[in-house]
Amino acid sequence: MIKQAILAMAAIAVAVGVAACGERPQVIEYKQGKYQGKPDTPPYDAAPFSGNKTEWERAVKTRNQSQNEYKRIS
């Protein structure tokens, strides 16, 4: 009885182990001239700018100037 239970558990462990080794084929079908990735949204569509591209550009330029060491020491 115990020997059969151990044998059954060993068989289940082997079956799970073999099933875990399987790999699905990873075939990509390309469509010529079509971008198939995730559609990207512009960075200025984020919450604080709400699609205002000029305000976003101004914020980026201000942030860059704050990181400019030559600008900070003069």
C-alpha positions in Angstrom: 0.0 0.0 0.0 2.7 2.5 1.0 4.9 1.2 -1.8 2.1 1.9 -4.3 1.5 5.4 -2.9 5.2 6.2 -3.2 5.3 4.8 -6.7 2.2 6.9 -7.7 3.7 10.1 -6.2 7.0 9.4 -8.1 5.1 8.9 -11.3 3.2 12.2 -10.8 6.4 14.0 -10.0 8.0 12.7 -13.2 4.9 13.6 -15.3 4.9 17.2 -13.9 8.7 17.5 -14.5 8.4 16.4 -18.1 5.4 18.7 -18.7 7.4 21.6 -17.3 10.1 21.1 -19.9 7.8 21.7 -22.8 8.1 24.9 -24.8 5.6 26.4 -27.2 6.9 27.4 -30.6 7.6 31.1 -30.8 6.9 31.9 -34.4 6.3 35.5 -35.4 4.3 36.4 -38.5 5.6 39.7 -39.9 3.3 42.0 -41.9 5.4 44.0 -44.3 5.2 47.7 -43.6 3.1 47.4 -40.5 4.3 48.2 -36.9 3.0 45.4 -34.7 4.2 46.7 -31.4 2.4 48.5 -28.6 1.0 51.8 -29.7 2.9 54.6 -28.0 1.4 57.8 -26.7 3.4 61.0 -26.8 5.1 61.9 -23.5 3.2 65.2 -23.2 -0.1 63.3 -22.9 0.7 62.6 -19.3 -1.4 64.0 -16.5 0.3 67.3 -15.7 0.5 68.5 -19.3 -2.8 67.1 -20.8 -1.5 67.1 -24.3 0.1 70.6 -24.2 3.3 70.0 -26.1 4.8 73.5 -25.6 4.3 73.3 -21.9 6.0 69.9 -21.8 8.9 71.2 -23.9 9.3 74.2 -21.5 9.4 71.8 -18.5 12.0 69.6 -20.1 14.2 72.6 -21.0 13.9 74.0 -17.4 14.8 70.6 -16.0 17.8 70.3 -18.2 19.0 73.8 -17.3 18.7 72.9 -13.6 21.0 69.9 -14.2 23.6 72.0 -16.1 26.6 72.5 -13.8 27.9 75.5 -15.7 24.6 77.3 -15.3 24.4 76.4 -11.6 27.9 77.8 -10.6 27.6 81.1 -12.4 
